[in-house]
Amino acid sequence: MTVRPGTRFDEDAAIEVWRACLGVRGRLPSAARIAQVRRKLRAPDALHLVAEDDGRVVGMLLAELSTEEAGVLHLSMLFVHPDRWRRGIGTSLLTALTSRYPRVSTWTAADDEPALGAYARSGFVRTGRVQDDLVQLAKSPAAQDVPP
């Protein structure tokens, strides 16, 4: 398995990974949401990484410059195909991101224990910010762990 920058040729495969993950949770994206994700993947300032195994995209990551904090990259999407869960692919994508960009933030569901555990193992900590059922996590030299 290798992690590499995504290209326009990976777009459909990356979206399929995302759709497969949402499908497991019984939620399929609307056509409008798919179009929005395609625009984000194509944005010139987007960082798109894919995890590829035997020529197949099995994971995808999308990050953008934060609109809230200067010098911080916002991780907006991280998905691994359900048939490849718990094999370290998400961690490999996070490592590839944070090895180049040490200041990263993201939001995830407060009750998504697998995601929270994966982020914690990769050095992300809770920032204390909460929005609806989401919690913000960050990885940076100055990140402070805030209890849940």
SVG drawing of the C-alpha trace seen along z (x, -y; Angstrom):
<svg xmlns="http://www.w3.org/2000/svg" viewBox="-29 -34 36 40">
<polyline fill="none" stroke="black" stroke-width="0.4" points="0.0,0.0 1.3,-3.4 0.1,-6.9 0.5,-9.5 -0.9,-12.8 -4.3,-12.3 -4.8,-13.4 -7.8,-14.1 -7.7,-10.5 -8.3,-9.4 -11.4,-11.6 -14.0,-8.9 -12.3,-6.3 -11.9,-8.7 -15.6,-9.6 -16.4,-5.9 -14.4,-5.3 -16.3,-8.1 -19.7,-6.8 -18.9,-3.3 -18.2,-4.6 -21.4,-6.6 -23.3,-3.6 -22.2,-1.5 -23.8,-4.1 -27.0,-4.1 -26.4,-7.6 -25.8,-8.2 -24.7,-11.7 -27.0,-13.8 -25.9,-14.7 -25.3,-18.3 -23.0,-17.0 -21.1,-14.8 -20.7,-17.9 -19.4,-19.9 -16.8,-17.3 -15.7,-17.1 -15.2,-20.9 -13.2,-20.6 -11.0,-17.9 -10.3,-20.1 -9.6,-23.3 -6.0,-24.6 -5.3,-25.0 -6.7,-21.5 -4.4,-18.8 -5.7,-15.4 -3.9,-12.2 -4.9,-8.7 -3.9,-5.3 -3.5,-2.8 -3.1,1.0 -2.6,3.2 -3.7,0.4 -6.9,-0.3 -7.6,-3.5 -8.6,-2.2 -8.4,-5.5 -8.6,-9.2 -7.8,-12.4 -8.8,-16.0 -7.3,-19.0 -7.6,-22.7 -6.2,-25.9 -8.1,-26.7 -10.4,-29.7 -10.3,-30.1 -6.6,-29.9 -3.6,-31.1 -1.0,-28.5 -3.3,-25.6 -4.5,-23.0 -8.1,-21.8 -8.6,-18.1 -12.1,-18.0 -12.3,-14.4 -10.5,-11.1 -12.1,-7.9 -10.9,-4.3 -13.0,-1.8 -14.9,0.4 -13.4,3.6 -10.0,2.2 -10.9,0.8 -8.5,1.5 -5.5,2.1 -3.6,-1.2 -4.6,-2.9 -6.1,-5.9 -3.1,-6.2 -0.8,-6.1 -2.8,-8.9 -2.7,-11.0 1.1,-10.4 1.7,-11.5 -0.3,-14.7 1.1,-15.6 4.7,-14.8 4.6,-17.7 2.1,-19.9 2.5,-19.9 -0.5,-22.1 -3.7,-20.3 -7.3,-20.5 -10.4,-18.5 -13.9,-17.9 -15.4,-14.4 -18.5,-13.0 -18.2,-13.0 -19.4,-9.4 -17.2,-8.0 -14.9,-6.0 -12.9,-4.4 -12.2,-7.8 -11.4,-9.4 -9.0,-6.5 -7.2,-6.8 -6.8,-10.5 -5.5,-10.2 -2.9,-7.5 -1.8,-10.0 -1.2,-12.8 -4.5,-14.7 -6.0,-16.1 -9.4,-17.7 -9.4,-21.5 -12.4,-21.9 -14.5,-23.3 -17.9,-21.5 -20.5,-22.1 -23.7,-20.1 -22.5,-16.4 -19.0,-17.2 -15.7,-17.8 -12.7,-19.6 -9.3,-17.9 -5.9,-19.4 -2.4,-18.3 0.2,-21.0 3.2,-21.7 1.0,-23.9 -2.1,-21.7 -3.5,-21.2 -5.5,-18.2 -8.9,-19.1 -11.0,-16.4 -14.2,-15.3"/>
</svg>
